[in-house]
Amino acid sequence: MKRSMLWSAALSLFLAVAGCGGGGSTKESSSPPTSGSPYDVGPRAGESPIAEALAEQGAALFKSKGCTACHAYGKRLTGPDLKGVTQRRTAKWMEQQILHPEIMTKEDPISRELMAKYALQMSNQGLTQDQATSVIEYLKKLDEESTEAEQHAEK
């Protein structure tokens, strides 16, 4: 039962965060979304400075909540690849997906599309708003480090 709950929680977080995933350019900037999601309007999450202390807490939560069972960075597992998610989605959208995945798949067009693509419902991990913010900060840090590494490799 505990394993099932862990799997469900990981899957939920995966879909919530990975639902932010997708291919294409990592520089969506603040342009209006074509998704129609009311939560994905405005600046992308990665456009704001990273709160380092929160990012560390988010890294621990990402592992302890089992998110790695479904999500990876730089490759697809059972859920979306999270690389670039903070450059594709707003912090508000990511927060809603993490906190309320079961509602988002019913009401949000991006979440519904992800559910259809991955055939998985992200489970609700029971995170608090502060914990969700920490996970988002962690993903912002991963995206920043990835961008820096890619820029360094091009030189």
N, C-alpha and C positions, 0 to 999 in steps of 0.2 A: 504494500500500500504506500509506504513512504517512497519507494523507488518510483512508483507511478506518479505520485504527487510531484516529485523532483523533476521527472521527465516532463510533466505537464507544465510546470513552472518554467523550466528552461525553454520549452517550446514557445510558451507565451512571450517570454522576454525576447526570444529570438525573433518571433514574428513582429513584435512591437518594434524592436530596434531594426531588425533586418527588413521589416516592412518598409523601412526607410531606405532600404537598399535599392539596388538597380545598377544598371550600367551607365555608360555615357560620361559626359563631362563631370568633373568634380567641382567645377566652378559655376554653380547655378546662380550665385549671388542673391540679391534681394528681388529678383524679378518675380512677378506674380505667378503663382502656380497654374498649371493647366489642368491640374487634378480636380479642382472643384472642392477641395477640402478646406473647410473654414479654419482648420488648425495649422495649415501649411502656407499661411500668408505672412509675408514679411521676411526679415533677414534670416538667413540660414543659421543654424545653431553654431556652426564653426566660425562664424564671423565675429563672435564675441570672445574676449580674452578667457583663457582657461584658468579655472580656480584649481591650482595644483593640489591643495590638501583634499578637496572634494574628489579630484580625479583619482587620488590614491585610494580613497574610500570606495569609489566606484569600481576600481579594479578588483578589490577584494570582494565586493558584492557580486560582480559579474562572475567570478569563479565560485563563490560559496552558494549562490542561488542556482547554479547549474546551467547558466546561459551558454557555456561552451559546449554543452551537449548538442545544441542546434545551431549555434552561431560561431562563425570564425571571422577572422579579419584577413582579407586577401584571398579567400576561397569560400565556395558555397558548401555548406553541409546540408542538413535537412531543411534549414531555413536560409534566409537571404544572407549574402556576404555583407558584412557591415562596413567594409572599406568605403569611405567617402560618404557615409550616411549623414554626418553632420554638415556636409556641404550640399546635400540634396534636400534635407528636411529642416524645418524649424524646431527649436527647442520645445515649443508648445506641442507640436505634433508628436514628437518623440515621447514627451512626458505623458500625453494622453494614451499613446499606444502602450507604454509600459504600465501605467496605472490602471487602465480600463480596456484591455485588449478585446474582451468579449463584447463590449459596447461598440468599440471602434469598428469591428468587423461587420456590425449591423448598420452603422450610421455613416462611416467614413469611406469615401470612394477609394482612397489609396489602400486602406486596410482590406477592403473587400477584394481589390485586385490582387493583393499579396496572398490573401487566403485562397483565392482561386488558383494562383500560380503554384503555391507550395502545398496546397491541400492539407494544411495544418492550421489549427487554431492555436495561437499563442496563449499559453496559460497565464493566469493572473498570479504573479508571485507574491502578492500582498505587500509590495514595497510601499513605503511612505513617500510623500512628495519629495522630501529631502533626499531619500535614498535614490529616487528616480533621477533627481538632479545630479547626484554623484555619478551615477552610471552614464548620464549624458556627458558630463565633464570628462570621464574616462574615455569615452568614444571620441570626443573632441581632441584629446591628447593623442590618441592613436592616429587620428587623421592628420594632425599637425606633424607628428614624427614621420609619418609615411610621406607626406609632401616634402619635408626637409630632406629625407633620404633620396627621394626621386630627383630633387633638384641637385643634390650633391653628386649623384651618379651621372647626371647629364654633363657635369663639368669635366 
